[in-house]
Amino acid sequence: MSTTLELMAVEADSCTLCGLAADRSSVVFGAGHPEADLMFVGEGPGAEENRLGIPFVGRSGKLLDRLLDEELGIDRGSCYITNVVKCRPPDNRDPRPDEIAACRPYLERQILAVNPSVVVTLGNFSSRLLLETDTGITKLRGQAYPYGDRQLVPTFHPAAALRGGANVLAGMRSDLAQAKMLMGQA
């Protein structure tokens, strides 16, 4: 991890800007290559992530790892993975607007520090936040959007693919193929 990301992670470890800090086991700041060309942004940590302090290590993470390998030919060490909120919402509930607002500066600073050419948002919360829209992921996905001097590719959250079956998984595969193309690797 770059020094900038390490300093931000230390700062986040002592964050108490929202109520999520009260029940966390650990802050799940982010993981992966500090200068990755590709960055993934999910919603928030689940139980396993909270326990281990690493994003996407549960069932959704295992699916994401498989898709990274099959669609992009990379492993998680070649990209950077983080979430909108850095602490687990109780009972895996959706993050509240005040929690998202409290963590947003961390996410924005992570994106600047990593400086990826492509950001893939996983699910509604990260897609809506970064694209500043109320439109849902089903309508957003399937295309790339300019995001500063980068490209943003919204796709389904891996948890949705685990629940939603073949069509959702096929959509994720297509979106990851588009991200690969945008990085010039197709």
N, C-alpha and C positions, 0 to 999 in steps of 0.2 A: 504494500500500500504506500502511496506517495506520502510525503510528510504532510502535505495539505490535508489529505483524507484522514491521516492518522490524527492530526490535531482536531479535525471536525468530529471524529469518532469519540475522542476523549471528552470534548465539549458536550456531545450528545449524551454520553454516559451519565452526566450529572444534571441533565435537563429535567426541569419540573414545570415546564410551561403549560402542561395540560394534565388532566386527571389520569391519563394512562400510566404516568410514572409511578403512581401509588402501588400498582399491582404487578409491575413487570419483574421478571426474573433477570432479564438482561435487555439492553438496547440492541436491536438488530439493525445495525447501521448500513452495512453493505459488504459485498465481498467480490473478489475477482481482480482482474488486471486494472491497475490504476490509470493506465493510458489506453484503454480499450477503444476500438473503433465502433463497438456495439455495446449499448447499455440497455438493460431491461429494468422496467419500473413496474412493480406490482402494487398491491393494495396495502397490506400490512402483515406482520408476522402472525403465524399460527402457533399452536402449542409447542411443536417441535422446534420451531425457529426461536421462540421465546426461551426454551430450555437451553438450546445450544448457542444462541447469539449469532446465527448464520441464516441468511435469507434462503427460502425455497429449499428446505431439506426434508420436508415431509413428502406425502404422496404427490402433491403438485410439483414439488421440486424434482422428484424422480422422473416425472413425465417431461418437465422442461429439460432436464439433462438428456433424456432420450431424443427429444426434438432437436436440441443443439447438435447432437452427434449426427442424427439422420438427415436433417435439413441443411445444416450449416457446416458440418464437418469439423466442429470445434467442441471443446469442453468448457465448463464454467470458468476455468482459469483464464480463458482467452477473452472473456467479456466481463462486464461489470454488472452486478445484480443488486438492486435495492428496492425499497418500497416507499410509498407515499408517507405512511406513518411508521415510525421506528420502534414503537412499542405495541404489544398485542392488545387489541380491544378485547374486553372480557367476553367469554363465550363465543369468540369469533364473530361478534357483531360487526356491522359496518362501522367504519370510522365516522365520527361526527364532524361537522364543519369546523368546530373550534379546534379539534385535534389535528385535522388536516392543515388548518391555518398555522398552528404551532410548529408543525414539522416542515411546512413548505420551504422556509429558508434553508434548511439542511439539504433538501432535495435539489433546490436550485443551485446551491453551492457545490453539491456533488456533481451535477451535470457540467458545471463550469470547470471543475477540477479535472474530471475524467476527459472531458472534451471529445465525446464520441461523434462520429459522423452520422450515426443512425441511433435513434432511441426507439425501442419497442415498448409500448405500454401494454400491460397485461390486465385487461378488464376495464370496467367502467370508471372506477375511481381515478386511476392514473390517467386514463385517456381524457376524461372530462376535465380534470385539473389542468393538465398541460396544454390541452387544446382550448381551454376556457370556453366550454360549451356545455349544454345540457343534453345534447344528443347522446343516445345510448350506443354501446359498443357494436351492436348488430348493424347499425346504420353507418357507423364510423369506419369499421374495418374494411379491408379490401382495397385500400388506397393509401398513399403516402401523403403527408402534409408537411409543408415547410415549418420548421421550428428554429427560428433564428437562422444560423448558417448551417443547420443540420436538417435531417429528414426525420419525421416521426411516423412510425408505423403502428397503428393501434391493432391489437388482436385480442382474442378471448383470453381470459385467465385460464391457466391449466386446470384449475378446479372445475371450471365450466366444461372443459373437455372430458374430465373424468365423469361428470354427471350427464353431459349432453350427448355423448356418443360420437359416431363416425362423422356426422356433418360438421360438428364443432371442431373436431380434431382436423378434418380436412381444411377447414378455414384457417386454422392456426398454421398448418403446413404451408398453405398458399401465402399467408402473410410473412412467414419466415423466409420463404423463397424470394419474396419481394425485397425484404431487408437485405438479403444476401446480394441481390442484384444491385441495390443502391450502394452497397459497399464495394461494388466492382469485383465481386468474387464469382459471379455466375458464369 
